[in-house]
């Protein structure tokens, strides 16, 4: 299904392809970064436990002490760490701690799932083309926080969710996949958020699995699913 969604976006192979994850013989080592409840993390964990997939979540990292995402991970015997930025002298120091953890666990793909922090150069440079983010709107519309409320305020009739590669901008990286949802007159930010989350739980599993299978190719800003 995702191949159909992005087939119209595929450019010719004359564009320089980035060093995305390619075909492999072992399971893709994944880290999930989250800030709160971790419902999308749970979707990835459930899919991993229920099916024969090509990825394995090796570690979960949160930037908030006591985040539900940590307990979700530990309940499934996944290593989890709590690194609060306020405990470090600078953003670079905080990100270096996160990077050290990722390297310790030989992480190949970083998934930002409800991670409410702009990623800096330390992590971006280390995981260029190997870090994805899940955002609750059809980007490039409604970037940043409170995207469902932004959609309600704008009066749009369709919203949805987007998974994209992370770059130095705010929700500006190349789009991998999107899924739309209808916005009705009765919707508010909470009901729209709930609709979007249902889509997110399926889409994040599909995209991580496609990446693990080496089927996501990047041609500049254009993403091809093979």
Secondary structure, DSSP 8 states (H G I E B T S, - for coil): -HHHHHGGG---TTS-B-------SS-EEEEEEESS--HHHHHHHHHHHHS--SEEEEEEEESSTT-HHHHHHHHTT-EEEE--GGGSSSHHHHHHHHHHHHHHTT--EEEESS--S---HHHHHHTTTSEEEEESS-TTSS-SS-HHHHHHHHT-SEEEEEEEE--SSSS-S-EEEEEEEE--TT--HHHHHHHHHHHHHHHHHHHHHHHHTT-EEEETTEEEE-
